[in-house]
Amino acid sequence: MWFLCQRRDAMPRAQWTVDRNTHLSWMKAQHRAGSIVMSGPAPGHGMSMYLIRAQSREAAEAIAASDPFTAAGQ
């Protein structure tokens, strides 16, 4: 199994183009599928992180890219 910690800058909510509930639905589906084993904010660092379990780096990057926030450039 491959584990990848994905970080992304957190934008101010006023600039979000995707609803937070859409992201949370995606995150819960990934947790149920076993693709994301841990997730959460990094307080004081202005970013969020999640740990992805996949068979390869490419597969982990594809999971990260499917996050609605990532796809929206958030």
mmCIF file of the N, C-alpha and C atoms, coordinates in Angstrom:
data_MODEL
# 
_entry.id   MODEL 
# 
loop_
_atom_site.group_PDB 
_atom_site.id 
_atom_site.type_symbol 
_atom_site.label_atom_id 
_atom_site.label_alt_id 
_atom_site.label_comp_id 
_atom_site.label_asym_id 
_atom_site.label_entity_id 
_atom_site.label_seq_id 
_atom_site.pdbx_PDB_ins_code 
_atom_site.Cartn_x 
_atom_site.Cartn_y 
_atom_site.Cartn_z 
_atom_site.occupancy 
_atom_site.B_iso_or_equiv 
_atom_site.pdbx_formal_charge 
_atom_site.auth_seq_id 
_atom_site.auth_comp_id 
_atom_site.auth_asym_id 
_atom_site.auth_atom_id 
_atom_site.pdbx_PDB_model_num 
ATOM 1   N N  . MET A 1 1  ? 0.831   -1.177 0.000  1.00 0.00 ? 1  MET A N  1 
ATOM 2   C CA . MET A 1 1  ? 0.000   0.000  0.000  1.00 0.00 ? 1  MET A CA 1 
ATOM 3   C C  . MET A 1 1  ? 0.881   1.248  0.000  1.00 0.00 ? 1  MET A C  1 
ATOM 4   N N  . TRP A 1 2  ? 0.410   2.265  -0.662 1.00 0.00 ? 2  TRP A N  1 
ATOM 5   C CA . TRP A 1 2  ? 1.110   3.543  -0.731 1.00 0.00 ? 2  TRP A CA 1 
ATOM 6   C C  . TRP A 1 2  ? 0.350   4.552  0.116  1.00 0.00 ? 2  TRP A C  1 
ATOM 7   N N  . PHE A 1 3  ? 1.091   5.310  0.896  1.00 0.00 ? 3  PHE A N  1 
ATOM 8   C CA . PHE A 1 3  ? 0.471   6.345  1.720  1.00 0.00 ? 3  PHE A CA 1 
ATOM 9   C C  . PHE A 1 3  ? 1.021   7.696  1.298  1.00 0.00 ? 3  PHE A C  1 
ATOM 10  N N  . LEU A 1 4  ? 0.158   8.638  1.064  1.00 0.00 ? 4  LEU A N  1 
ATOM 11  C CA . LEU A 1 4  ? 0.564   9.969  0.625  1.00 0.00 ? 4  LEU A CA 1 
ATOM 12  C C  . LEU A 1 4  ? -0.135  10.998 1.491  1.00 0.00 ? 4  LEU A C  1 
ATOM 13  N N  . CYS A 1 5  ? 0.629   11.883 2.079  1.00 0.00 ? 5  CYS A N  1 
ATOM 14  C CA . CYS A 1 5  ? 0.035   12.965 2.840  1.00 0.00 ? 5  CYS A CA 1 
ATOM 15  C C  . CYS A 1 5  ? -0.126  14.144 1.893  1.00 0.00 ? 5  CYS A C  1 
ATOM 16  N N  . GLN A 1 6  ? -1.354  14.523 1.652  1.00 0.00 ? 6  GLN A N  1 
ATOM 17  C CA . GLN A 1 6  ? -1.667  15.610 0.720  1.00 0.00 ? 6  GLN A CA 1 
ATOM 18  C C  . GLN A 1 6  ? -1.975  16.870 1.518  1.00 0.00 ? 6  GLN A C  1 
ATOM 19  N N  . ARG A 1 7  ? -1.294  17.953 1.202  1.00 0.00 ? 7  ARG A N  1 
ATOM 20  C CA . ARG A 1 7  ? -1.579  19.216 1.871  1.00 0.00 ? 7  ARG A CA 1 
ATOM 21  C C  . ARG A 1 7  ? -2.062  20.214 0.824  1.00 0.00 ? 7  ARG A C  1 
ATOM 22  N N  . ARG A 1 8  ? -2.895  21.136 1.251  1.00 0.00 ? 8  ARG A N  1 
ATOM 23  C CA . ARG A 1 8  ? -3.319  22.185 0.348  1.00 0.00 ? 8  ARG A CA 1 
ATOM 24  C C  . ARG A 1 8  ? -3.555  23.449 1.154  1.00 0.00 ? 8  ARG A C  1 
ATOM 25  N N  . ASP A 1 9  ? -3.275  24.578 0.556  1.00 0.00 ? 9  ASP A N  1 
ATOM 26  C CA . ASP A 1 9  ? -3.512  25.852 1.236  1.00 0.00 ? 9  ASP A CA 1 
ATOM 27  C C  . ASP A 1 9  ? -4.995  26.032 1.458  1.00 0.00 ? 9  ASP A C  1 
ATOM 28  N N  . ALA A 1 10 ? -5.338  26.552 2.609  1.00 0.00 ? 10 ALA A N  1 
ATOM 29  C CA . ALA A 1 10 ? -6.739  26.821 2.928  1.00 0.00 ? 10 ALA A CA 1 
ATOM 30  C C  . ALA A 1 10 ? -7.066  28.258 2.519  1.00 0.00 ? 10 ALA A C  1 
ATOM 31  N N  . MET A 1 11 ? -8.042  28.399 1.632  1.00 0.00 ? 11 MET A N  1 
ATOM 32  C CA . MET A 1 11 ? -8.475  29.718 1.201  1.00 0.00 ? 11 MET A CA 1 
ATOM 33  C C  . MET A 1 11 ? -9.512  30.264 2.178  1.00 0.00 ? 11 MET A C  1 
ATOM 34  N N  . PRO A 1 12 ? -9.625  31.589 2.287  1.00 0.00 ? 12 PRO A N  1 
ATOM 35  C CA . PRO A 1 12 ? -10.714 32.157 3.102  1.00 0.00 ? 12 PRO A CA 1 
ATOM 36  C C  . PRO A 1 12 ? -12.066 31.692 2.558  1.00 0.00 ? 12 PRO A C  1 
ATOM 37  N N  . ARG A 1 13 ? -13.007 31.429 3.441  1.00 0.00 ? 13 ARG A N  1 
ATOM 38  C CA . ARG A 1 13 ? -14.313 30.901 3.017  1.00 0.00 ? 13 ARG A CA 1 
ATOM 39  C C  . ARG A 1 13 ? -15.007 31.788 2.003  1.00 0.00 ? 13 ARG A C  1 
ATOM 40  N N  . ALA A 1 14 ? -14.798 33.094 2.077  1.00 0.00 ? 14 ALA A N  1 
ATOM 41  C CA . ALA A 1 14 ? -15.447 34.012 1.133  1.00 0.00 ? 14 ALA A CA 1 
ATOM 42  C C  . ALA A 1 14 ? -15.025 33.729 -0.308 1.00 0.00 ? 14 ALA A C  1 
ATOM 43  N N  . GLN A 1 15 ? -13.892 33.051 -0.503 1.00 0.00 ? 15 GLN A N  1 
ATOM 44  C CA . GLN A 1 15 ? -13.381 32.756 -1.844 1.00 0.00 ? 15 GLN A CA 1 
ATOM 45  C C  . GLN A 1 15 ? -13.715 31.348 -2.320 1.00 0.00 ? 15 GLN A C  1 
ATOM 46  N N  . TRP A 1 16 ? -14.357 30.544 -1.470 1.00 0.00 ? 16 TRP A N  1 
ATOM 47  C CA . TRP A 1 16 ? -14.684 29.172 -1.861 1.00 0.00 ? 16 TRP A CA 1 
ATOM 48  C C  . TRP A 1 16 ? -15.667 29.164 -3.015 1.00 0.00 ? 16 TRP A C  1 
ATOM 49  N N  . THR A 1 17 ? -15.437 28.297 -3.974 1.00 0.00 ? 17 THR A N  1 
ATOM 50  C CA . THR A 1 17 ? -16.373 28.121 -5.083 1.00 0.00 ? 17 THR A CA 1 
ATOM 51  C C  . THR A 1 17 ? -17.120 26.798 -4.971 1.00 0.00 ? 17 THR A C  1 
ATOM 52  N N  . VAL A 1 18 ? -16.746 25.975 -3.998 1.00 0.00 ? 18 VAL A N  1 
ATOM 53  C CA . VAL A 1 18 ? -17.398 24.689 -3.747 1.00 0.00 ? 18 VAL A CA 1 
ATOM 54  C C  . VAL A 1 18 ? -17.931 24.703 -2.321 1.00 0.00 ? 18 VAL A C  1 
ATOM 55  N N  . ASP A 1 19 ? -19.111 24.200 -2.138 1.00 0.00 ? 19 ASP A N  1 
ATOM 56  C CA . ASP A 1 19 ? -19.737 24.133 -0.825 1.00 0.00 ? 19 ASP A CA 1 
ATOM 57  C C  . ASP A 1 19 ? -18.971 23.161 0.069  1.00 0.00 ? 19 ASP A C  1 
ATOM 58  N N  . ARG A 1 20 ? -18.816 23.504 1.327  1.00 0.00 ? 20 ARG A N  1 
ATOM 59  C CA . ARG A 1 20 ? -18.101 22.651 2.280  1.00 0.00 ? 20 ARG A CA 1 
ATOM 60  C C  . ARG A 1 20 ? -18.776 21.289 2.410  1.00 0.00 ? 20 ARG A C  1 
ATOM 61  N N  . ASN A 1 21 ? -20.106 21.250 2.345  1.00 0.00 ? 21 ASN A N  1 
ATOM 62  C CA . ASN A 1 21 ? -20.821 19.974 2.456  1.00 0.00 ? 21 ASN A CA 1 
ATOM 63  C C  . ASN A 1 21 ? -20.489 19.038 1.302  1.00 0.00 ? 21 ASN A C  1 
ATOM 64  N N  . THR A 1 22 ? -20.238 19.598 0.120  1.00 0.00 ? 22 THR A N  1 
ATOM 65  C CA . THR A 1 22 ? -19.827 18.776 -1.030 1.00 0.00 ? 22 THR A CA 1 
ATOM 66  C C  . THR A 1 22 ? -18.488 18.112 -0.729 1.00 0.00 ? 22 THR A C  1 
ATOM 67  N N  . HIS A 1 23 ? -17.565 18.884 -0.183 1.00 0.00 ? 23 HIS A N  1 
ATOM 68  C CA . HIS A 1 23 ? -16.254 18.339 0.191  1.00 0.00 ? 23 HIS A CA 1 
ATOM 69  C C  . HIS A 1 23 ? -16.403 17.276 1.274  1.00 0.00 ? 23 HIS A C  1 
ATOM 70  N N  . LEU A 1 24 ? -17.229 17.551 2.291  1.00 0.00 ? 24 LEU A N  1 
ATOM 71  C CA . LEU A 1 24 ? -17.391 16.587 3.381  1.00 0.00 ? 24 LEU A CA 1 
ATOM 72  C C  . LEU A 1 24 ? -18.038 15.289 2.901  1.00 0.00 ? 24 LEU A C  1 
ATOM 73  N N  . SER A 1 25 ? -18.981 15.377 1.981  1.00 0.00 ? 25 SER A N  1 
ATOM 74  C CA . SER A 1 25 ? -19.587 14.165 1.404  1.00 0.00 ? 25 SER A CA 1 
ATOM 75  C C  . SER A 1 25 ? -18.528 13.339 0.686  1.00 0.00 ? 25 SER A C  1 
ATOM 76  N N  . TRP A 1 26 ? -17.672 14.018 -0.077 1.00 0.00 ? 26 TRP A N  1 
ATOM 77  C CA . TRP A 1 26 ? -16.582 13.327 -0.783 1.00 0.00 ? 26 TRP A CA 1 
ATOM 78  C C  . TRP A 1 26 ? -15.650 12.666 0.231  1.00 0.00 ? 26 TRP A C  1 
ATOM 79  N N  . MET A 1 27 ? -15.289 13.424 1.280  1.00 0.00 ? 27 MET A N  1 
ATOM 80  C CA . MET A 1 27 ? -14.361 12.910 2.289  1.00 0.00 ? 27 MET A CA 1 
ATOM 81  C C  . MET A 1 27 ? -14.943 11.670 2.973  1.00 0.00 ? 27 MET A C  1 
ATOM 82  N N  . LYS A 1 28 ? -16.230 11.722 3.365  1.00 0.00 ? 28 LYS A N  1 
ATOM 83  C CA . LYS A 1 28 ? -16.862 10.572 4.021  1.00 0.00 ? 28 LYS A CA 1 
ATOM 84  C C  . LYS A 1 28 ? -16.890 9.358  3.096  1.00 0.00 ? 28 LYS A C  1 
ATOM 85  N N  . ALA A 1 29 ? -17.153 9.574  1.816  1.00 0.00 ? 29 ALA A N  1 
ATOM 86  C CA . ALA A 1 29 ? -17.149 8.463  0.852  1.00 0.00 ? 29 ALA A CA 1 
ATOM 87  C C  . ALA A 1 29 ? -15.751 7.853  0.744  1.00 0.00 ? 29 ALA A C  1 
ATOM 88  N N  . GLN A 1 30 ? -14.724 8.696  0.774  1.00 0.00 ? 30 GLN A N  1 
ATOM 89  C CA . GLN A 1 30 ? -13.342 8.183  0.712  1.00 0.00 ? 30 GLN A CA 1 
ATOM 90  C C  . GLN A 1 30 ? -12.992 7.410  1.980  1.00 0.00 ? 30 GLN A C  1 
ATOM 91  N N  . HIS A 1 31 ? -13.453 7.891  3.121  1.00 0.00 ? 31 HIS A N  1 
ATOM 92  C CA . HIS A 1 31 ? -13.221 7.159  4.378  1.00 0.00 ? 31 HIS A CA 1 
ATOM 93  C C  . HIS A 1 31 ? -13.892 5.789  4.319  1.00 0.00 ? 31 HIS A C  1 
ATOM 94  N N  . ARG A 1 32 ? -15.165 5.753  3.870  1.00 0.00 ? 32 ARG A N  1 
ATOM 95  C CA . ARG A 1 32 ? -15.888 4.467  3.784  1.00 0.00 ? 32 ARG A CA 1 
ATOM 96  C C  . ARG A 1 32 ? -15.192 3.509  2.828  1.00 0.00 ? 32 ARG A C  1 
ATOM 97  N N  . ALA A 1 33 ? -14.607 4.039  1.754  1.00 0.00 ? 33 ALA A N  1 
ATOM 98  C CA . ALA A 1 33 ? -13.918 3.196  0.772  1.00 0.00 ? 33 ALA A CA 1 
ATOM 99  C C  . ALA A 1 33 ? -12.538 2.754  1.267  1.00 0.00 ? 33 ALA A C  1 
ATOM 100 N N  . GLY A 1 34 ? -12.076 3.341  2.373  1.00 0.00 ? 34 GLY A N  1 
ATOM 101 C CA . GLY A 1 34 ? -10.764 2.987  2.904  1.00 0.00 ? 34 GLY A CA 1 
ATOM 102 C C  . GLY A 1 34 ? -9.621  3.698  2.213  1.00 0.00 ? 34 GLY A C  1 
ATOM 103 N N  . SER A 1 35 ? -9.921  4.686  1.392  1.00 0.00 ? 35 SER A N  1 
ATOM 104 C CA . SER A 1 35 ? -8.870  5.402  0.671  1.00 0.00 ? 35 SER A CA 1 
ATOM 105 C C  . SER A 1 35 ? -8.213  6.473  1.523  1.00 0.00 ? 35 SER A C  1 
ATOM 106 N N  . ILE A 1 36 ? -8.992  7.084  2.410  1.00 0.00 ? 36 ILE A N  1 
ATOM 107 C CA . ILE A 1 36 ? -8.442  8.093  3.305  1.00 0.00 ? 36 ILE A CA 1 
ATOM 108 C C  . ILE A 1 36 ? -8.508  7.537  4.712  1.00 0.00 ? 36 ILE A C  1 
ATOM 109 N N  . VAL A 1 37 ? -7.348  7.478  5.362  1.00 0.00 ? 37 VAL A N  1 
ATOM 110 C CA . VAL A 1 37 ? -7.291  6.868  6.685  1.00 0.00 ? 37 VAL A CA 1 
ATOM 111 C C  . VAL A 1 37 ? -7.248  7.899  7.799  1.00 0.00 ? 37 VAL A C  1 
ATOM 112 N N  . MET A 1 38 ? -6.937  9.152  7.487  1.00 0.00 ? 38 MET A N  1 
ATOM 113 C CA . MET A 1 38 ? -6.901  10.214 8.475  1.00 0.00 ? 38 MET A CA 1 
ATOM 114 C C  . MET A 1 38 ? -7.044  11.528 7.741  1.00 0.00 ? 38 MET A C  1 
ATOM 115 N N  . SER A 1 39 ? -7.761  12.464 8.329  1.00 0.00 ? 39 SER A N  1 
ATOM 116 C CA . SER A 1 39 ? -7.873  13.782 7.722  1.00 0.00 ? 39 SER A CA 1 
ATOM 117 C C  . SER A 1 39 ? -8.155  14.808 8.793  1.00 0.00 ? 39 SER A C  1 
ATOM 118 N N  . GLY A 1 40 ? -7.834  16.034 8.477  1.00 0.00 ? 40 GLY A N  1 
ATOM 119 C CA . GLY A 1 40 ? -8.145  17.100 9.410  1.00 0.00 ? 40 GLY A CA 1 
ATOM 120 C C  . GLY A 1 40 ? -7.365  18.353 9.115  1.00 0.00 ? 40 GLY A C  1 
ATOM 121 N N  . PRO A 1 41 ? -7.721  19.418 9.812  1.00 0.00 ? 41 PRO A N  1 
ATOM 122 C CA . PRO A 1 41 ? -7.017  20.684 9.624  1.00 0.00 ? 41 PRO A CA 1 
ATOM 123 C C  . PRO A 1 41 ? -5.675  20.660 10.329 1.00 0.00 ? 41 PRO A C  1 
ATOM 124 N N  . ALA A 1 42 ? -4.798  21.512 9.890  1.00 0.00 ? 42 ALA A N  1 
ATOM 125 C CA . ALA A 1 42 ? -3.513  21.713 10.550 1.00 0.00 ? 42 ALA A CA 1 
ATOM 126 C C  . ALA A 1 42 ? -3.571  23.099 11.178 1.00 0.00 ? 42 ALA A C  1 
ATOM 127 N N  . PRO A 1 43 ? -4.113  23.205 12.408 1.00 0.00 ? 43 PRO A N  1 
ATOM 128 C CA . PRO A 1 43 ? -4.335  24.509 13.026 1.00 0.00 ? 43 PRO A CA 1 
ATOM 129 C C  . PRO A 1 43 ? -3.062  25.356 13.056 1.00 0.00 ? 43 PRO A C  1 
ATOM 130 N N  . GLY A 1 44 ? -3.244  26.616 12.721 1.00 0.00 ? 44 GLY A N  1 
ATOM 131 C CA . GLY A 1 44 ? -2.123  27.539 12.747 1.00 0.00 ? 44 GLY A CA 1 
ATOM 132 C C  . GLY A 1 44 ? -1.234  27.498 11.520 1.00 0.00 ? 44 GLY A C  1 
ATOM 133 N N  . HIS A 1 45 ? -1.542  26.569 10.601 1.00 0.00 ? 45 HIS A N  1 
ATOM 134 C CA . HIS A 1 45 ? -0.712  26.438 9.411  1.00 0.00 ? 45 HIS A CA 1 
ATOM 135 C C  . HIS A 1 45 ? -1.448  26.831 8.138  1.00 0.00 ? 45 HIS A C  1 
ATOM 136 N N  . GLY A 1 46 ? -2.746  27.161 8.232  1.00 0.00 ? 46 GLY A N  1 
ATOM 137 C CA . GLY A 1 46 ? -3.502  27.598 7.067  1.00 0.00 ? 46 GLY A CA 1 
ATOM 138 C C  . GLY A 1 46 ? -3.667  26.534 6.002  1.00 0.00 ? 46 GLY A C  1 
ATOM 139 N N  . MET A 1 47 ? -3.716  25.272 6.393  1.00 0.00 ? 47 MET A N  1 
ATOM 140 C CA . MET A 1 47 ? -3.882  24.194 5.423  1.00 0.00 ? 47 MET A CA 1 
ATOM 141 C C  . MET A 1 47 ? -4.584  23.009 6.051  1.00 0.00 ? 47 MET A C  1 
ATOM 142 N N  . SER A 1 48 ? -5.049  22.115 5.192  1.00 0.00 ? 48 SER A N  1 
ATOM 143 C CA . SER A 1 48 ? -5.633  20.849 5.626  1.00 0.00 ? 48 SER A CA 1 
ATOM 144 C C  . SER A 1 48 ? -4.760  19.724 5.108  1.00 0.00 ? 48 SER A C  1 
ATOM 145 N N  . MET A 1 49 ? -4.876  18.570 5.741  1.00 0.00 ? 49 MET A N  1 
ATOM 146 C CA . MET A 1 49 ? -4.096  17.437 5.288  1.00 0.00 ? 49 MET A CA 1 
ATOM 147 C C  . MET A 1 49 ? -4.939  16.178 5.353  1.00 0.00 ? 49 MET A C  1 
ATOM 148 N N  . TYR A 1 50 ? -4.589  15.221 4.505  1.00 0.00 ? 50 TYR A N  1 
ATOM 149 C CA . TYR A 1 50 ? -5.169  13.906 4.645  1.00 0.00 ? 50 TYR A CA 1 
ATOM 150 C C  . TYR A 1 50 ? -4.172  12.860 4.212  1.00 0.00 ? 50 TYR A C  1 
ATOM 151 N N  . LEU A 1 51 ? -4.312  11.678 4.779  1.00 0.00 ? 51 LEU A N  1 
ATOM 152 C CA . LEU A 1 51 ? -3.435  10.555 4.497  1.00 0.00 ? 51 LEU A CA 1 
ATOM 153 C C  . LEU A 1 51 ? -4.204  9.596  3.611  1.00 0.00 ? 51 LEU A C  1 
ATOM 154 N N  . ILE A 1 52 ? -3.649  9.307  2.449  1.00 0.00 ? 52 ILE A N  1 
ATOM 155 C CA . ILE A 1 52 ? -4.333  8.494  1.443  1.00 0.00 ? 52 ILE A CA 1 
ATOM 156 C C  . ILE A 1 52 ? -3.652  7.137  1.329  1.00 0.00 ? 52 ILE A C  1 
ATOM 157 N N  . ARG A 1 53 ? -4.470  6.099  1.276  1.00 0.00 ? 53 ARG A N  1 
ATOM 158 C CA . ARG A 1 53 ? -3.958  4.743  1.077  1.00 0.00 ? 53 ARG A CA 1 
ATOM 159 C C  . ARG A 1 53 ? -4.321  4.326  -0.338 1.00 0.00 ? 53 ARG A C  1 
ATOM 160 N N  . ALA A 1 54 ? -3.317  3.949  -1.115 1.00 0.00 ? 54 ALA A N  1 
ATOM 161 C CA . ALA A 1 54 ? -3.541  3.529  -2.503 1.00 0.00 ? 54 ALA A CA 1 
ATOM 162 C C  . ALA A 1 54 ? -2.426  2.568  -2.921 1.00 0.00 ? 54 ALA A C  1 
ATOM 163 N N  . GLN A 1 55 ? -2.586  1.958  -4.071 1.00 0.00 ? 55 GLN A N  1 
ATOM 164 C CA . GLN A 1 55 ? -1.606  0.984  -4.567 1.00 0.00 ? 55 GLN A CA 1 
ATOM 165 C C  . GLN A 1 55 ? -0.367  1.636  -5.173 1.00 0.00 ? 55 GLN A C  1 
ATOM 166 N N  . SER A 1 56 ? -0.476  2.893  -5.583 1.00 0.00 ? 56 SER A N  1 
ATOM 167 C CA . SER A 1 56 ? 0.650   3.582  -6.208 1.00 0.00 ? 56 SER A CA 1 
ATOM 168 C C  . SER A 1 56 ? 0.543   5.073  -5.948 1.00 0.00 ? 56 SER A C  1 
ATOM 169 N N  . ARG A 1 57 ? 1.625   5.770  -6.213 1.00 0.00 ? 57 ARG A N  1 
ATOM 170 C CA . ARG A 1 57 ? 1.607   7.231  -6.075 1.00 0.00 ? 57 ARG A CA 1 
ATOM 171 C C  . ARG A 1 57 ? 0.587   7.846  -7.034 1.00 0.00 ? 57 ARG A C  1 
ATOM 172 N N  . GLU A 1 58 ? 0.520   7.308  -8.247 1.00 0.00 ? 58 GLU A N  1 
ATOM 173 C CA . GLU A 1 58 ? -0.418  7.831  -9.242 1.00 0.00 ? 58 GLU A CA 1 
ATOM 174 C C  . GLU A 1 58 ? -1.862  7.677  -8.765 1.00 0.00 ? 58 GLU A C  1 
ATOM 175 N N  . ALA A 1 59 ? -2.165  6.528  -8.168 1.00 0.00 ? 59 ALA A N  1 
ATOM 176 C CA . ALA A 1 59 ? -3.518  6.299  -7.661 1.00 0.00 ? 59 ALA A CA 1 
ATOM 177 C C  . ALA A 1 59 ? -3.831  7.253  -6.510 1.00 0.00 ? 59 ALA A C  1 
ATOM 178 N N  . ALA A 1 60 ? -2.856  7.484  -5.620 1.00 0.00 ? 60 ALA A N  1 
ATOM 179 C CA . ALA A 1 60 ? -3.050  8.410  -4.503 1.00 0.00 ? 60 ALA A CA 1 
ATOM 180 C C  . ALA A 1 60 ? -3.257  9.833  -5.013 1.00 0.00 ? 60 ALA A C  1 
ATOM 181 N N  . GLU A 1 61 ? -2.498  10.228 -6.019 1.00 0.00 ? 61 GLU A N  1 
ATOM 182 C CA . GLU A 1 61 ? -2.651  11.566 -6.582 1.00 0.00 ? 61 GLU A CA 1 
ATOM 183 C C  . GLU A 1 61 ? -4.000  11.721 -7.277 1.00 0.00 ? 61 GLU A C  1 
ATOM 184 N N  . ALA A 1 62 ? -4.495  10.656 -7.893 1.00 0.00 ? 62 ALA A N  1 
ATOM 185 C CA . ALA A 1 62 ? -5.814  10.709 -8.537 1.00 0.00 ? 62 ALA A CA 1 
ATOM 186 C C  . ALA A 1 62 ? -6.916  10.878 -7.494 1.00 0.00 ? 62 ALA A C  1 
ATOM 187 N N  . ILE A 1 63 ? -6.784  10.208 -6.350 1.00 0.00 ? 63 ILE A N  1 
ATOM 188 C CA . ILE A 1 63 ? -7.761  10.363 -5.275 1.00 0.00 ? 63 ILE A CA 1 
ATOM 189 C C  . ILE A 1 63 ? -7.734  11.806 -4.775 1.00 0.00 ? 63 ILE A C  1 
ATOM 190 N N  . ALA A 1 64 ? -6.544  12.335 -4.534 1.00 0.00 ? 64 ALA A N  1 
ATOM 191 C CA . ALA A 1 64 ? -6.417  13.723 -4.061 1.00 0.00 ? 64 ALA A CA 1 
ATOM 192 C C  . ALA A 1 64 ? -7.006  14.699 -5.071 1.00 0.00 ? 64 ALA A C  1 
ATOM 193 N N  . ALA A 1 65 ? -6.776  14.459 -6.350 1.00 0.00 ? 65 ALA A N  1 
ATOM 194 C CA . ALA A 1 65 ? -7.274  15.356 -7.393 1.00 0.00 ? 65 ALA A CA 1 
ATOM 195 C C  . ALA A 1 65 ? -8.792  15.315 -7.509 1.00 0.00 ? 65 ALA A C  1 
ATOM 196 N N  . SER A 1 66 ? -9.412  14.236 -7.026 1.00 0.00 ? 66 SER A N  1 
ATOM 197 C CA . SER A 1 66 ? -10.867 14.128 -7.129 1.00 0.00 ? 66 SER A CA 1 
ATOM 198 C C  . SER A 1 66 ? -11.593 14.895 -6.014 1.00 0.00 ? 66 SER A C  1 
ATOM 199 N N  . ASP A 1 67 ? -10.845 15.421 -5.046 1.00 0.00 ? 67 ASP A N  1 
ATOM 200 C CA . ASP A 1 67 ? -11.442 16.254 -3.987 1.00 0.00 ? 67 ASP A CA 1 
ATOM 201 C C  . ASP A 1 67 ? -12.073 17.485 -4.640 1.00 0.00 ? 67 ASP A C  1 
ATOM 202 N N  . PRO A 1 68 ? -13.360 17.751 -4.391 1.00 0.00 ? 68 PRO A N  1 
ATOM 203 C CA . PRO A 1 68 ? -14.002 18.918 -5.005 1.00 0.00 ? 68 PRO A CA 1 
ATOM 204 C C  . PRO A 1 68 ? -13.271 20.223 -4.716 1.00 0.00 ? 68 PRO A C  1 
ATOM 205 N N  . PHE A 1 69 ? -12.687 20.374 -3.519 1.00 0.00 ? 69 PHE A N  1 
ATOM 206 C CA . PHE A 1 69 ? -11.937 21.590 -3.227 1.00 0.00 ? 69 PHE A CA 1 
ATOM 207 C C  . PHE A 1 69 ? -10.684 21.684 -4.096 1.00 0.00 ? 69 PHE A C  1 
ATOM 208 N N  . THR A 1 70 ? -9.988  20.561 -4.275 1.00 0.00 ? 70 THR A N  1 
ATOM 209 C CA . THR A 1 70 ? -8.794  20.558 -5.112 1.00 0.00 ? 70 THR A CA 1 
ATOM 210 C C  . THR A 1 70 ? -9.152  20.852 -6.546 1.00 0.00 ? 70 THR A C  1 
ATOM 211 N N  . ALA A 1 71 ? -10.204 20.220 -7.036 1.00 0.00 ? 71 ALA A N  1 
ATOM 212 C CA . ALA A 1 71 ? -10.624 20.440 -8.421 1.00 0.00 ? 71 ALA A CA 1 
ATOM 213 C C  . ALA A 1 71 ? -11.022 21.887 -8.675 1.00 0.00 ? 71 ALA A C  1 
ATOM 214 N N  . ALA A 1 72 ? -11.521 22.559 -7.634 1.00 0.00 ? 72 ALA A N  1 
ATOM 215 C CA . ALA A 1 72 ? -11.931 23.967 -7.769 1.00 0.00 ? 72 ALA A CA 1 
ATOM 216 C C  . ALA A 1 72 ? -10.772 24.919 -7.527 1.00 0.00 ? 72 ALA A C  1 
ATOM 217 N N  . GLY A 1 73 ? -9.581  24.386 -7.305 1.00 0.00 ? 73 GLY A N  1 
ATOM 218 C CA . GLY A 1 73 ? -8.418  25.229 -7.068 1.00 0.00 ? 73 GLY A CA 1 
ATOM 219 C C  . GLY A 1 73 ? -8.358  25.784 -5.658 1.00 0.00 ? 73 GLY A C  1 
ATOM 220 N N  . GLN A 1 74 ? -9.044  25.155 -4.742 1.00 0.00 ? 74 GLN A N  1 
ATOM 221 C CA . GLN A 1 74 ? -9.045  25.606 -3.361 1.00 0.00 ? 74 GLN A CA 1 
ATOM 222 C C  . GLN A 1 74 ? -7.988  24.860 -2.587 1.00 0.00 ? 74 GLN A C  1 
# 
